[in-house]
Amino acid sequence: PSAEVRDVLRATADALGSGRAPVTDAEVARAKGFLIGQRRQARQTAGRRARASAWAEAMGFGDLERDYEARIGAVTRESVDTLARQLFSTRPVVARTK
C-alpha cells in the first residue's frame, strides 16, 4: 500500500486500538443529535415512515419508530465507554491491505 494508506491505517489503529481515550459528553451529545436529525430527515414523508415501520415489523424488531429518540437519548458517555472497552480490549484490530 501507499504511504498515505499506511498512515491512515496506523492512525486508525492507534485511535481504536487502545480504547484508552474515552469519549467526551460533548461527543456523545453531538452523535445523538446527528442520529436523531438523520432519522428525522429520512422519515419526513408518511410513505417513508410507513416503509420503515413495515420493514422493522417484518424483521421482527417491533415498533422501532415509536421510541427511537428516547432510546438514543438514553445513551450515556459511560455506556459508550463500557461498550468500547468490551469491543476493543478483547478483539484486536487487523487490517489487511493485500
Distance bins in CASP14 RR format, pairs under 12 A and 6 or more apart:
PFRMAT RR
TARGET T0000
AUTHOR 0000-0000-0000
RMODE 2
METHOD distances of the structure
MODEL  1
1 7 0 0 0 0 1 0 0 0 0 0 0
1 8 0 0 0 0 1 0 0 0 0 0 0
1 9 1 0 0 1 0 0 0 0 0 0 0
1 10 0 0 0 0 0 1 0 0 0 0 0
1 95 0 0 0 0 1 0 0 0 0 0 0
1 96 0 0 0 0 0 1 0 0 0 0 0
1 97 1 0 1 0 0 0 0 0 0 0 0
1 98 1 0 0 1 0 0 0 0 0 0 0
2 8 0 0 0 0 1 0 0 0 0 0 0
2 9 0 0 0 0 0 1 0 0 0 0 0
2 97 0 0 0 0 1 0 0 0 0 0 0
3 9 0 0 0 0 0 1 0 0 0 0 0
3 10 0 0 0 0 0 1 0 0 0 0 0
4 10 0 0 0 0 0 1 0 0 0 0 0
4 11 0 0 0 0 0 1 0 0 0 0 0
4 97 0 0 0 0 0 1 0 0 0 0 0
5 11 0 0 0 0 0 1 0 0 0 0 0
5 12 0 0 0 0 0 1 0 0 0 0 0
5 95 0 0 0 0 1 0 0 0 0 0 0
5 96 0 0 0 0 0 1 0 0 0 0 0
5 97 1 0 0 1 0 0 0 0 0 0 0
5 98 0 0 0 0 0 1 0 0 0 0 0
6 12 0 0 0 0 0 1 0 0 0 0 0
6 13 0 0 0 0 0 1 0 0 0 0 0
6 95 0 0 0 0 1 0 0 0 0 0 0
6 97 1 0 0 1 0 0 0 0 0 0 0
7 13 0 0 0 0 0 1 0 0 0 0 0
7 14 0 0 0 0 0 1 0 0 0 0 0
8 14 0 0 0 0 0 1 0 0 0 0 0
8 15 0 0 0 0 0 1 0 0 0 0 0
8 95 0 0 0 0 1 0 0 0 0 0 0
8 97 0 0 0 0 0 1 0 0 0 0 0
9 15 0 0 0 0 0 1 0 0 0 0 0
9 16 0 0 0 0 0 1 0 0 0 0 0
9 17 0 0 0 0 0 1 0 0 0 0 0
9 93 0 0 0 0 1 0 0 0 0 0 0
9 94 0 0 0 0 0 1 0 0 0 0 0
9 95 1 0 1 0 0 0 0 0 0 0 0
9 96 0 0 0 0 1 0 0 0 0 0 0
9 97 1 0 0 1 0 0 0 0 0 0 0
10 16 0 0 0 0 0 1 0 0 0 0 0
10 17 0 0 0 0 0 1 0 0 0 0 0
10 93 0 0 0 0 0 1 0 0 0 0 0
10 95 0 0 0 0 1 0 0 0 0 0 0
10 97 0 0 0 0 0 1 0 0 0 0 0
11 17 0 0 0 0 0 1 0 0 0 0 0
11 95 0 0 0 0 0 1 0 0 0 0 0
12 18 0 0 0 0 0 1 0 0 0 0 0
12 88 0 0 0 0 0 1 0 0 0 0 0
12 93 1 0 0 1 0 0 0 0 0 0 0
12 94 0 0 0 0 0 1 0 0 0 0 0
12 95 1 0 0 1 0 0 0 0 0 0 0
13 19 0 0 0 0 0 1 0 0 0 0 0
13 88 0 0 0 0 0 1 0 0 0 0 0
13 92 0 0 0 0 1 0 0 0 0 0 0
13 93 1 0 1 0 0 0 0 0 0 0 0
13 94 0 0 0 0 1 0 0 0 0 0 0
13 95 1 0 0 1 0 0 0 0 0 0 0
14 20 0 0 0 0 0 1 0 0 0 0 0
14 21 0 0 0 0 1 0 0 0 0 0 0
14 88 0 0 0 0 0 1 0 0 0 0 0
14 93 0 0 0 0 1 0 0 0 0 0 0
14 95 0 0 0 0 0 1 0 0 0 0 0
15 21 1 0 0 1 0 0 0 0 0 0 0
15 23 0 0 0 0 0 1 0 0 0 0 0
15 84 0 0 0 0 0 1 0 0 0 0 0
15 88 0 0 0 0 0 1 0 0 0 0 0
15 93 0 0 0 0 1 0 0 0 0 0 0
16 84 0 0 0 0 1 0 0 0 0 0 0
16 87 0 0 0 0 1 0 0 0 0 0 0
16 88 1 0 1 0 0 0 0 0 0 0 0
16 89 0 0 0 0 0 1 0 0 0 0 0
16 91 0 0 0 0 0 1 0 0 0 0 0
16 92 0 0 0 0 0 1 0 0 0 0 0
16 93 1 0 1 0 0 0 0 0 0 0 0
16 94 0 0 0 0 0 1 0 0 0 0 0
16 95 0 0 0 0 0 1 0 0 0 0 0
17 84 0 0 0 0 1 0 0 0 0 0 0
17 85 0 0 0 0 0 1 0 0 0 0 0
17 87 0 0 0 0 0 1 0 0 0 0 0
17 88 1 0 1 0 0 0 0 0 0 0 0
17 89 0 0 0 0 1 0 0 0 0 0 0
17 90 0 0 0 0 0 1 0 0 0 0 0
17 91 0 0 0 0 1 0 0 0 0 0 0
17 92 1 0 0 1 0 0 0 0 0 0 0
17 93 1 0 1 0 0 0 0 0 0 0 0
17 94 0 0 0 0 0 1 0 0 0 0 0
17 95 0 0 0 0 0 1 0 0 0 0 0
18 84 0 0 0 0 0 1 0 0 0 0 0
18 85 0 0 0 0 0 1 0 0 0 0 0
18 88 1 0 0 1 0 0 0 0 0 0 0
18 89 0 0 0 0 1 0 0 0 0 0 0
18 92 0 0 0 0 0 1 0 0 0 0 0
18 93 0 0 0 0 0 1 0 0 0 0 0
19 80 0 0 0 0 0 1 0 0 0 0 0
19 81 0 0 0 0 1 0 0 0 0 0 0
19 82 0 0 0 0 0 1 0 0 0 0 0
19 83 0 0 0 0 0 1 0 0 0 0 0
19 84 1 0 1 0 0 0 0 0 0 0 0
19 85 1 0 0 1 0 0 0 0 0 0 0
19 86 0 0 0 0 0 1 0 0 0 0 0
19 87 0 0 0 0 1 0 0 0 0 0 0
19 88 1 0 1 0 0 0 0 0 0 0 0
19 89 1 0 0 1 0 0 0 0 0 0 0
19 90 0 0 0 0 0 1 0 0 0 0 0
19 91 0 0 0 0 0 1 0 0 0 0 0
19 92 0 0 0 0 0 1 0 0 0 0 0
19 93 0 0 0 0 0 1 0 0 0 0 0
20 81 0 0 0 0 0 1 0 0 0 0 0
20 84 0 0 0 0 1 0 0 0 0 0 0
20 85 0 0 0 0 1 0 0 0 0 0 0
20 88 0 0 0 0 1 0 0 0 0 0 0
20 89 0 0 0 0 1 0 0 0 0 0 0
21 27 0 0 0 0 0 1 0 0 0 0 0
21 80 0 0 0 0 0 1 0 0 0 0 0
21 81 0 0 0 0 1 0 0 0 0 0 0
21 84 0 0 0 0 1 0 0 0 0 0 0
21 85 0 0 0 0 0 1 0 0 0 0 0
21 88 0 0 0 0 0 1 0 0 0 0 0
22 28 0 0 0 0 0 1 0 0 0 0 0
22 76 0 0 0 0 0 1 0 0 0 0 0
22 77 1 0 0 1 0 0 0 0 0 0 0
22 78 0 0 0 0 1 0 0 0 0 0 0
22 79 0 0 0 0 0 1 0 0 0 0 0
22 80 0 0 0 0 1 0 0 0 0 0 0
22 81 1 0 1 0 0 0 0 0 0 0 0
22 82 0 0 0 0 0 1 0 0 0 0 0
22 83 0 0 0 0 0 1 0 0 0 0 0
22 84 1 0 0 1 0 0 0 0 0 0 0
22 85 0 0 0 0 1 0 0 0 0 0 0
22 88 0 0 0 0 0 1 0 0 0 0 0
23 29 0 0 0 0 0 1 0 0 0 0 0
23 30 0 0 0 0 1 0 0 0 0 0 0
23 31 0 0 0 0 1 0 0 0 0 0 0
23 32 0 0 0 0 0 1 0 0 0 0 0
23 75 0 0 0 0 0 1 0 0 0 0 0
23 76 0 0 0 0 0 1 0 0 0 0 0
23 77 1 0 1 0 0 0 0 0 0 0 0
23 78 0 0 0 0 1 0 0 0 0 0 0
23 79 0 0 0 0 0 1 0 0 0 0 0
23 80 1 0 1 0 0 0 0 0 0 0 0
23 81 1 0 0 1 0 0 0 0 0 0 0
23 82 0 0 0 0 0 1 0 0 0 0 0
23 83 0 0 0 0 0 1 0 0 0 0 0
23 84 1 0 0 1 0 0 0 0 0 0 0
23 85 0 0 0 0 0 1 0 0 0 0 0
24 30 0 0 0 0 1 0 0 0 0 0 0
24 31 0 0 0 0 0 1 0 0 0 0 0
24 77 1 0 0 1 0 0 0 0 0 0 0
24 78 0 0 0 0 0 1 0 0 0 0 0
24 80 0 0 0 0 0 1 0 0 0 0 0
24 81 0 0 0 0 0 1 0 0 0 0 0
25 31 0 0 0 0 0 1 0 0 0 0 0
25 32 0 0 0 0 0 1 0 0 0 0 0
25 75 0 0 0 0 0 1 0 0 0 0 0
25 76 0 0 0 0 1 0 0 0 0 0 0
25 77 1 0 1 0 0 0 0 0 0 0 0
25 78 0 0 0 0 1 0 0 0 0 0 0
25 80 0 0 0 0 0 1 0 0 0 0 0
25 81 0 0 0 0 0 1 0 0 0 0 0
26 32 0 0 0 0 0 1 0 0 0 0 0
26 33 0 0 0 0 0 1 0 0 0 0 0
26 77 0 0 0 0 1 0 0 0 0 0 0
27 33 0 0 0 0 0 1 0 0 0 0 0
27 34 0 0 0 0 0 1 0 0 0 0 0
27 75 0 0 0 0 0 1 0 0 0 0 0
27 77 0 0 0 0 1 0 0 0 0 0 0
27 80 0 0 0 0 1 0 0 0 0 0 0
27 81 0 0 0 0 0 1 0 0 0 0 0
27 84 0 0 0 0 0 1 0 0 0 0 0
28 34 0 0 0 0 0 1 0 0 0 0 0
28 35 0 0 0 0 0 1 0 0 0 0 0
28 72 0 0 0 0 0 1 0 0 0 0 0
28 73 0 0 0 0 1 0 0 0 0 0 0
28 74 0 0 0 0 0 1 0 0 0 0 0
28 75 1 0 0 1 0 0 0 0 0 0 0
28 76 1 0 0 1 0 0 0 0 0 0 0
28 77 1 0 1 0 0 0 0 0 0 0 0
28 78 0 0 0 0 1 0 0 0 0 0 0
28 79 0 0 0 0 1 0 0 0 0 0 0
28 80 1 0 1 0 0 0 0 0 0 0 0
28 81 0 0 0 0 1 0 0 0 0 0 0
28 83 0 0 0 0 0 1 0 0 0 0 0
28 84 0 0 0 0 0 1 0 0 0 0 0
29 35 0 0 0 0 0 1 0 0 0 0 0
29 36 0 0 0 0 0 1 0 0 0 0 0
29 72 0 0 0 0 0 1 0 0 0 0 0
29 73 0 0 0 0 1 0 0 0 0 0 0
29 75 0 0 0 0 1 0 0 0 0 0 0
29 76 0 0 0 0 0 1 0 0 0 0 0
29 77 0 0 0 0 1 0 0 0 0 0 0
29 80 0 0 0 0 0 1 0 0 0 0 0
30 36 0 0 0 0 0 1 0 0 0 0 0
30 37 0 0 0 0 0 1 0 0 0 0 0
30 77 0 0 0 0 0 1 0 0 0 0 0
31 37 0 0 0 0 0 1 0 0 0 0 0
31 38 0 0 0 0 0 1 0 0 0 0 0
31 72 0 0 0 0 1 0 0 0 0 0 0
31 73 0 0 0 0 0 1 0 0 0 0 0
31 75 0 0 0 0 1 0 0 0 0 0 0
31 76 0 0 0 0 0 1 0 0 0 0 0
31 77 0 0 0 0 0 1 0 0 0 0 0
31 80 0 0 0 0 1 0 0 0 0 0 0
32 38 0 0 0 0 0 1 0 0 0 0 0
32 39 0 0 0 0 0 1 0 0 0 0 0
32 68 0 0 0 0 0 1 0 0 0 0 0
32 69 0 0 0 0 1 0 0 0 0 0 0
32 70 0 0 0 0 0 1 0 0 0 0 0
32 71 0 0 0 0 0 1 0 0 0 0 0
32 72 1 0 1 0 0 0 0 0 0 0 0
32 73 1 0 1 0 0 0 0 0 0 0 0
32 74 0 0 0 0 1 0 0 0 0 0 0
32 75 1 0 0 1 0 0 0 0 0 0 0
32 76 0 0 0 0 0 1 0 0 0 0 0
32 77 0 0 0 0 0 1 0 0 0 0 0
32 79 0 0 0 0 0 1 0 0 0 0 0
32 80 0 0 0 0 0 1 0 0 0 0 0
33 39 0 0 0 0 1 0 0 0 0 0 0
33 40 0 0 0 0 1 0 0 0 0 0 0
33 41 0 0 0 0 0 1 0 0 0 0 0
33 69 0 0 0 0 1 0 0 0 0 0 0
33 72 1 0 0 1 0 0 0 0 0 0 0
33 73 0 0 0 0 1 0 0 0 0 0 0
33 75 0 0 0 0 0 1 0 0 0 0 0
34 40 0 0 0 0 0 1 0 0 0 0 0
34 41 0 0 0 0 0 1 0 0 0 0 0
34 72 0 0 0 0 1 0 0 0 0 0 0
35 41 0 0 0 0 0 1 0 0 0 0 0
35 42 0 0 0 0 0 1 0 0 0 0 0
35 68 0 0 0 0 1 0 0 0 0 0 0
35 69 0 0 0 0 1 0 0 0 0 0 0
35 71 0 0 0 0 0 1 0 0 0 0 0
35 72 1 0 1 0 0 0 0 0 0 0 0
35 73 0 0 0 0 1 0 0 0 0 0 0
35 75 0 0 0 0 1 0 0 0 0 0 0
36 42 0 0 0 0 0 1 0 0 0 0 0
36 43 0 0 0 0 0 1 0 0 0 0 0
36 68 1 0 0 1 0 0 0 0 0 0 0
36 69 1 0 1 0 0 0 0 0 0 0 0
36 70 0 0 0 0 0 1 0 0 0 0 0
36 71 0 0 0 0 0 1 0 0 0 0 0
36 72 1 0 1 0 0 0 0 0 0 0 0
36 73 1 0 0 1 0 0 0 0 0 0 0
36 75 0 0 0 0 0 1 0 0 0 0 0
37 43 0 0 0 0 1 0 0 0 0 0 0
37 44 0 0 0 0 0 1 0 0 0 0 0
37 68 0 0 0 0 0 1 0 0 0 0 0
37 69 0 0 0 0 1 0 0 0 0 0 0
37 72 0 0 0 0 1 0 0 0 0 0 0
38 44 0 0 0 0 0 1 0 0 0 0 0
38 68 0 0 0 0 0 1 0 0 0 0 0
38 69 0 0 0 0 0 1 0 0 0 0 0
38 72 0 0 0 0 0 1 0 0 0 0 0
39 48 0 0 0 0 0 1 0 0 0 0 0
39 49 0 0 0 0 0 1 0 0 0 0 0
39 52 0 0 0 0 1 0 0 0 0 0 0
39 64 0 0 0 0 1 0 0 0 0 0 0
39 65 0 0 0 0 1 0 0 0 0 0 0
39 67 0 0 0 0 0 1 0 0 0 0 0
39 68 1 0 0 1 0 0 0 0 0 0 0
39 69 1 0 0 1 0 0 0 0 0 0 0
39 71 0 0 0 0 0 1 0 0 0 0 0
39 72 0 0 0 0 1 0 0 0 0 0 0
39 73 0 0 0 0 0 1 0 0 0 0 0
40 48 0 0 0 0 0 1 0 0 0 0 0
40 49 0 0 0 0 0 1 0 0 0 0 0
40 52 0 0 0 0 0 1 0 0 0 0 0
40 65 0 0 0 0 0 1 0 0 0 0 0
40 68 0 0 0 0 1 0 0 0 0 0 0
40 69 0 0 0 0 1 0 0 0 0 0 0
40 72 0 0 0 0 0 1 0 0 0 0 0
41 48 0 0 0 0 1 0 0 0 0 0 0
42 48 1 0 0 1 0 0 0 0 0 0 0
42 49 0 0 0 0 1 0 0 0 0 0 0
42 51 0 0 0 0 0 1 0 0 0 0 0
42 52 1 0 0 1 0 0 0 0 0 0 0
42 65 0 0 0 0 0 1 0 0 0 0 0
42 68 0 0 0 0 0 1 0 0 0 0 0
43 49 1 0 1 0 0 0 0 0 0 0 0
43 50 0 0 0 0 1 0 0 0 0 0 0
43 51 0 0 0 0 1 0 0 0 0 0 0
43 52 1 0 0 1 0 0 0 0 0 0 0
43 53 0 0 0 0 1 0 0 0 0 0 0
43 55 0 0 0 0 0 1 0 0 0 0 0
43 56 0 0 0 0 0 1 0 0 0 0 0
43 64 0 0 0 0 0 1 0 0 0 0 0
43 65 1 0 0 1 0 0 0 0 0 0 0
43 66 0 0 0 0 0 1 0 0 0 0 0
43 68 0 0 0 0 1 0 0 0 0 0 0
43 69 0 0 0 0 0 1 0 0 0 0 0
44 52 0 0 0 0 0 1 0 0 0 0 0
45 51 0 0 0 0 1 0 0 0 0 0 0
45 52 0 0 0 0 0 1 0 0 0 0 0
46 52 0 0 0 0 0 1 0 0 0 0 0
46 53 0 0 0 0 0 1 0 0 0 0 0
46 65 0 0 0 0 0 1 0 0 0 0 0
47 53 0 0 0 0 1 0 0 0 0 0 0
47 54 0 0 0 0 1 0 0 0 0 0 0
47 55 0 0 0 0 0 1 0 0 0 0 0
47 65 0 0 0 0 0 1 0 0 0 0 0
48 54 0 0 0 0 0 1 0 0 0 0 0
48 55 0 0 0 0 0 1 0 0 0 0 0
48 65 0 0 0 0 0 1 0 0 0 0 0
49 55 0 0 0 0 0 1 0 0 0 0 0
49 56 0 0 0 0 0 1 0 0 0 0 0
49 63 0 0 0 0 0 1 0 0 0 0 0
49 64 0 0 0 0 0 1 0 0 0 0 0
49 65 1 0 0 1 0 0 0 0 0 0 0
49 66 0 0 0 0 0 1 0 0 0 0 0
49 68 0 0 0 0 0 1 0 0 0 0 0
50 56 0 0 0 0 0 1 0 0 0 0 0
50 57 0 0 0 0 0 1 0 0 0 0 0
50 65 0 0 0 0 1 0 0 0 0 0 0
51 57 0 0 0 0 0 1 0 0 0 0 0
51 58 0 0 0 0 0 1 0 0 0 0 0
51 65 0 0 0 0 0 1 0 0 0 0 0
52 58 0 0 0 0 0 1 0 0 0 0 0
52 59 0 0 0 0 0 1 0 0 0 0 0
52 61 0 0 0 0 0 1 0 0 0 0 0
52 62 0 0 0 0 0 1 0 0 0 0 0
52 63 0 0 0 0 0 1 0 0 0 0 0
52 64 1 0 0 1 0 0 0 0 0 0 0
52 65 1 0 0 1 0 0 0 0 0 0 0
52 66 0 0 0 0 0 1 0 0 0 0 0
52 68 0 0 0 0 1 0 0 0 0 0 0
53 59 0 0 0 0 0 1 0 0 0 0 0
53 60 0 0 0 0 0 1 0 0 0 0 0
53 61 0 0 0 0 1 0 0 0 0 0 0
53 62 0 0 0 0 1 0 0 0 0 0 0
53 63 1 0 0 1 0 0 0 0 0 0 0
53 64 1 0 0 1 0 0 0 0 0 0 0
53 65 1 0 1 0 0 0 0 0 0 0 0
53 66 0 0 0 0 1 0 0 0 0 0 0
53 68 0 0 0 0 0 1 0 0 0 0 0
54 60 0 0 0 0 0 1 0 0 0 0 0
54 61 0 0 0 0 0 1 0 0 0 0 0
54 62 0 0 0 0 0 1 0 0 0 0 0
54 63 0 0 0 0 0 1 0 0 0 0 0
54 64 0 0 0 0 0 1 0 0 0 0 0
54 65 0 0 0 0 0 1 0 0 0 0 0
55 61 0 0 0 0 1 0 0 0 0 0 0
55 62 0 0 0 0 0 1 0 0 0 0 0
55 63 0 0 0 0 0 1 0 0 0 0 0
55 64 0 0 0 0 1 0 0 0 0 0 0
55 65 0 0 0 0 0 1 0 0 0 0 0
56 62 1 0 1 0 0 0 0 0 0 0 0
56 63 1 0 0 1 0 0 0 0 0 0 0
56 64 1 0 1 0 0 0 0 0 0 0 0
56 65 1 0 0 1 0 0 0 0 0 0 0
56 66 0 0 0 0 1 0 0 0 0 0 0
56 67 0 0 0 0 0 1 0 0 0 0 0
56 68 0 0 0 0 1 0 0 0 0 0 0
57 63 1 0 0 1 0 0 0 0 0 0 0
57 64 0 0 0 0 1 0 0 0 0 0 0
57 65 0 0 0 0 1 0 0 0 0 0 0
57 66 0 0 0 0 0 1 0 0 0 0 0
58 64 0 0 0 0 0 1 0 0 0 0 0
61 67 0 0 0 0 0 1 0 0 0 0 0
61 68 0 0 0 0 0 1 0 0 0 0 0
61 71 0 0 0 0 0 1 0 0 0 0 0
62 68 0 0 0 0 0 1 0 0 0 0 0
63 70 0 0 0 0 0 1 0 0 0 0 0
63 71 0 0 0 0 0 1 0 0 0 0 0
64 70 0 0 0 0 0 1 0 0 0 0 0
64 71 0 0 0 0 1 0 0 0 0 0 0
64 72 0 0 0 0 0 1 0 0 0 0 0
65 71 0 0 0 0 0 1 0 0 0 0 0
67 73 0 0 0 0 0 1 0 0 0 0 0
67 74 0 0 0 0 1 0 0 0 0 0 0
68 74 0 0 0 0 0 1 0 0 0 0 0
68 75 0 0 0 0 0 1 0 0 0 0 0
69 75 0 0 0 0 0 1 0 0 0 0 0
71 79 0 0 0 0 0 1 0 0 0 0 0
72 79 0 0 0 0 0 1 0 0 0 0 0
72 80 0 0 0 0 0 1 0 0 0 0 0
73 79 0 0 0 0 0 1 0 0 0 0 0
74 80 0 0 0 0 0 1 0 0 0 0 0
75 81 0 0 0 0 0 1 0 0 0 0 0
75 82 0 0 0 0 0 1 0 0 0 0 0
75 83 0 0 0 0 1 0 0 0 0 0 0
76 82 0 0 0 0 1 0 0 0 0 0 0
76 83 0 0 0 0 0 1 0 0 0 0 0
77 83 0 0 0 0 0 1 0 0 0 0 0
77 84 0 0 0 0 0 1 0 0 0 0 0
78 84 0 0 0 0 0 1 0 0 0 0 0
78 85 0 0 0 0 0 1 0 0 0 0 0
79 85 0 0 0 0 0 1 0 0 0 0 0
79 86 0 0 0 0 0 1 0 0 0 0 0
80 86 0 0 0 0 0 1 0 0 0 0 0
80 87 0 0 0 0 0 1 0 0 0 0 0
80 88 0 0 0 0 0 1 0 0 0 0 0
81 87 0 0 0 0 0 1 0 0 0 0 0
81 88 0 0 0 0 0 1 0 0 0 0 0
81 89 0 0 0 0 0 1 0 0 0 0 0
82 88 0 0 0 0 0 1 0 0 0 0 0
82 89 0 0 0 0 0 1 0 0 0 0 0
83 89 0 0 0 0 0 1 0 0 0 0 0
83 90 0 0 0 0 0 1 0 0 0 0 0
84 90 0 0 0 0 0 1 0 0 0 0 0
84 91 0 0 0 0 0 1 0 0 0 0 0
85 91 0 0 0 0 0 1 0 0 0 0 0
87 93 0 0 0 0 1 0 0 0 0 0 0
END
